[in-house]
């Protein structure tokens, strides 16, 4: 999962980046509206944490601009993503401020100072709703994945996954049965400043197949990878996502 933090306070930013990365998210940060919009226009972020008072303007203006983006054509993914979940994080604690933020298109609102663990819980809830899930765990065949605890059970037995392996598994399951290209998977797992080997995705896929079974992740040659909605489901007519 790729997260964009839009915050101009270095202390808050560094704390959020550390907590999010420890939780397995790929994270980038911006301190201004202009740089945030540039980032949103080149990478398919999954969620944004948005401060309101920024050096070059008002965070709600960025949110409104995002929500006005046209819907993509069938089978395409537009950037920036108009439907991306957004969590406002601000010191403005008035009821009218919270109402304004939510009515402007935010999915949630948290007041500073906040606990990083609460931010993580709110992120999980937003991503769960965005994926159309109500349960806190993801079940797929004999697999049970708990995003909060970062655990995976296969037929009731725990399976140890590395941080990037866990993030890749979540990304594929949440997109199922869509086919995700290698470039899309790379963008979901690695931030702008993270080093990336050319075969990193292939290596992670190999490890997941070894630990969870060869039939879980399918390959569409020249297009990408996907997880069928149900174990043993036939190959779909895929629409590749960037």
C-alpha positions as CSV (number, residue, x, y, z in Angstrom):
1,X,0.0,0.0,0.0
2,X,1.3,3.4,-1.0
3,X,0.7,6.4,1.3
4,X,1.3,10.1,0.7
5,X,1.8,12.3,3.8
6,X,1.1,16.0,3.1
7,X,2.5,17.8,6.2
8,X,4.8,20.7,6.7
9,X,5.9,20.0,10.3
10,X,9.1,18.0,10.1
11,X,8.6,16.4,13.5
12,X,5.1,15.1,12.7
13,X,6.3,14.0,9.3
14,X,9.3,12.0,10.5
15,X,7.2,10.3,13.2
16,X,4.5,9.3,10.7
17,X,7.0,8.0,8.2
18,X,8.6,5.8,10.8
19,X,5.3,4.4,12.0
20,X,3.9,3.8,8.6
21,X,7.1,2.1,7.3
22,X,7.3,-0.1,10.3
23,X,3.7,-1.1,9.6
24,X,4.7,-2.1,6.1
25,X,3.4,0.8,4.0
26,X,5.4,2.5,1.2
27,X,5.4,6.1,2.1
28,X,6.3,9.5,0.5
29,X,5.9,12.9,2.0
30,X,5.3,16.5,0.7
31,X,5.4,19.8,2.6
32,X,3.4,21.9,0.0
33,X,0.3,21.6,-2.1
34,X,2.2,22.0,-5.3
35,X,4.6,19.1,-4.6
36,X,1.7,17.0,-3.4
37,X,-0.2,17.5,-6.6
38,X,2.9,16.6,-8.7
39,X,3.3,13.4,-6.6
40,X,-0.4,12.5,-7.1
41,X,-0.1,13.0,-10.8
42,X,2.7,10.5,-11.3
43,X,2.0,7.7,-8.7
44,X,-1.2,5.8,-7.9
45,X,-1.2,6.3,-4.2
46,X,-3.7,4.2,-2.2
47,X,-4.4,6.8,0.6
48,X,-3.4,10.3,1.6
49,X,-2.9,11.9,5.0
50,X,-3.6,15.6,4.5
51,X,-2.8,18.6,6.8
52,X,-4.9,21.7,6.3
53,X,-2.6,24.6,6.9
54,X,0.2,24.4,4.4
55,X,2.8,27.0,3.4
56,X,1.3,27.6,-0.1
57,X,-2.3,27.3,0.7
58,X,-5.2,25.4,2.2
59,X,-5.3,21.6,2.3
60,X,-9.1,21.6,1.5
61,X,-8.3,23.2,-1.8
62,X,-6.1,20.2,-2.7
63,X,-8.9,17.9,-1.6
64,X,-11.5,19.7,-3.7
65,X,-9.2,19.6,-6.7
66,X,-8.7,15.9,-6.3
67,X,-12.4,15.1,-6.0
68,X,-13.1,17.1,-9.2
69,X,-10.9,14.8,-11.3
70,X,-12.9,13.1,-14.0
71,X,-13.7,9.4,-13.7
72,X,-11.4,7.1,-15.7
73,X,-12.6,5.3,-18.8
74,X,-13.4,1.6,-18.4
75,X,-10.3,-0.4,-17.9
76,X,-8.1,2.6,-17.2
77,X,-6.7,4.2,-14.1
78,X,-6.6,8.0,-14.0
79,X,-4.0,9.9,-12.1
80,X,-4.5,11.6,-9.7
81,X,-7.1,9.2,-8.3
82,X,-10.3,11.1,-7.5
83,X,-11.6,8.3,-5.3
84,X,-8.5,7.9,-3.2
85,X,-9.3,7.7,0.6
86,X,-8.1,10.9,2.4
87,X,-7.6,11.3,6.1
88,X,-7.4,15.0,7.3
89,X,-5.0,15.5,10.2
90,X,-5.1,19.0,11.7
91,X,-5.0,21.0,14.9
92,X,-8.4,22.5,14.0
93,X,-10.7,20.8,16.5
94,X,-13.9,22.8,16.1
95,X,-17.1,20.9,15.1
96,X,-17.6,23.2,12.1
97,X,-14.0,22.4,11.0
98,X,-14.7,18.7,11.1
99,X,-18.0,19.1,9.3
100,X,-16.3,21.2,6.6
101,X,-13.5,18.7,6.1
102,X,-15.8,15.7,5.8
103,X,-18.3,17.5,3.6
104,X,-15.4,18.6,1.3
105,X,-14.7,14.9,0.5
106,X,-12.5,13.6,3.3
107,X,-13.1,10.1,4.4
108,X,-12.0,10.7,8.0
109,X,-10.7,13.4,10.3
110,X,-8.2,13.3,13.2
111,X,-7.1,16.2,15.4
112,X,-3.5,16.8,16.4
113,X,-1.9,15.8,18.6
114,X,-2.7,12.2,17.8
115,X,-1.3,8.7,18.5
116,X,0.3,7.0,15.5
117,X,-1.5,3.8,16.4
118,X,-4.8,5.5,16.0
119,X,-3.7,6.9,12.6
120,X,-2.8,3.3,11.5
121,X,-6.2,2.0,12.7
122,X,-8.0,4.7,10.8
123,X,-6.0,3.9,7.7
124,X,-6.9,0.3,7.9
125,X,-10.6,1.2,8.3
126,X,-10.5,3.5,5.3
127,X,-8.8,1.0,3.1
128,X,-11.2,-1.7,4.3
129,X,-14.2,0.4,3.3
130,X,-12.6,1.4,0.0
131,X,-12.1,-2.3,-0.8
132,X,-15.8,-3.1,0.1
133,X,-14.9,-5.2,3.1
134,X,-16.5,-5.2,6.5
135,X,-14.4,-7.8,8.2
136,X,-11.1,-6.8,9.8
137,X,-9.4,-9.9,8.2
138,X,-9.1,-11.0,4.6
139,X,-10.1,-14.6,3.8
140,X,-9.1,-16.3,0.6
141,X,-9.5,-20.0,0.3
142,X,-7.4,-21.5,3.1
143,X,-5.7,-18.2,3.9
144,X,-6.6,-15.7,6.6
145,X,-4.7,-12.4,6.5
146,X,-4.9,-9.9,9.4
147,X,-3.6,-6.5,8.2
148,X,-3.6,-5.1,11.8
149,X,-1.6,-7.9,13.3
150,X,0.4,-8.5,10.1
151,X,-0.3,-12.2,10.4
152,X,-1.1,-14.9,7.8
153,X,-2.6,-18.3,8.5
154,X,-2.7,-21.0,5.9
155,X,-5.1,-23.8,6.8
156,X,-4.8,-22.6,10.4
157,X,-1.0,-22.6,10.5
158,X,1.0,-19.3,10.7
159,X,3.1,-18.4,7.8
160,X,6.0,-16.0,8.3
161,X,6.2,-13.3,5.6
162,X,8.7,-10.5,5.1
163,X,7.4,-6.9,5.1
164,X,7.4,-6.5,1.3
165,X,6.0,-10.0,0.8
166,X,3.1,-9.2,3.1
167,X,2.5,-5.8,1.4
168,X,2.6,-7.5,-2.0
169,X,0.1,-10.2,-0.9
170,X,-2.3,-7.5,0.4
171,X,-2.0,-5.5,-2.8
172,X,-2.8,-8.5,-5.0
173,X,-5.7,-9.7,-2.8
174,X,-7.3,-6.3,-2.5
175,X,-7.2,-5.9,-6.3
176,X,-8.4,-9.4,-7.1
177,X,-9.2,-10.5,-9.7
178,X,-7.6,-7.6,-11.6
179,X,-4.2,-8.1,-13.2
180,X,-1.6,-5.7,-11.8
181,X,1.5,-4.8,-13.9
182,X,5.0,-5.1,-12.5
183,X,5.2,-1.2,-12.5
184,X,2.0,-1.0,-10.5
185,X,3.2,-3.4,-7.9
186,X,6.5,-1.6,-7.7
187,X,4.7,1.7,-7.1
188,X,2.6,0.0,-4.3
189,X,5.6,-1.4,-2.5
190,X,8.4,1.2,-2.9
191,X,8.5,4.9,-2.2
192,X,10.4,7.5,-4.3
193,X,13.5,7.2,-2.1
194,X,13.7,3.5,-1.7
195,X,16.2,1.5,-3.7
196,X,14.6,-1.1,-6.0
197,X,16.3,-4.1,-7.8
198,X,15.0,-4.8,-11.3
199,X,13.8,-8.3,-10.3
200,X,12.5,-7.4,-6.9
201,X,8.8,-8.2,-7.7
202,X,9.7,-11.5,-9.3
203,X,11.7,-12.5,-6.2
204,X,8.8,-11.6,-3.9
205,X,6.3,-13.5,-6.1
206,X,8.6,-16.5,-6.0
207,X,8.8,-16.4,-2.2
208,X,5.0,-16.0,-1.9
209,X,4.4,-19.0,-4.1
210,X,6.9,-21.1,-2.2
211,X,5.3,-20.2,1.1
212,X,1.6,-20.1,0.1
213,X,1.4,-22.5,-2.8
214,X,2.1,-22.2,-6.6
215,X,-1.6,-21.8,-7.4
216,X,-2.3,-18.6,-5.5
217,X,-0.7,-16.0,-7.8
218,X,-1.2,-16.3,-11.5
219,X,0.9,-14.8,-14.2
220,X,-0.4,-13.2,-17.4
221,X,2.7,-13.1,-19.6
222,X,3.6,-9.7,-20.8
223,X,0.9,-8.1,-18.6
224,X,1.4,-8.8,-14.9
225,X,0.1,-10.9,-11.9
226,X,-3.2,-11.5,-10.2
227,X,-5.0,-13.6,-7.6
228,X,-8.2,-15.2,-8.7
229,X,-11.2,-14.3,-6.6
230,X,-11.7,-17.9,-5.6
231,X,-9.1,-20.7,-5.4
232,X,-9.1,-22.6,-8.7
233,X,-11.0,-19.9,-10.6
234,X,-10.2,-19.7,-14.3
235,X,-8.1,-17.1,-15.9
236,X,-10.1,-13.8,-16.2
237,X,-10.1,-11.5,-19.2
238,X,-7.7,-9.2,-17.5
239,X,-7.5,-5.4,-17.5
240,X,-4.0,-4.5,-16.6
241,X,-3.5,-1.7,-14.1
242,X,-0.4,0.5,-14.4
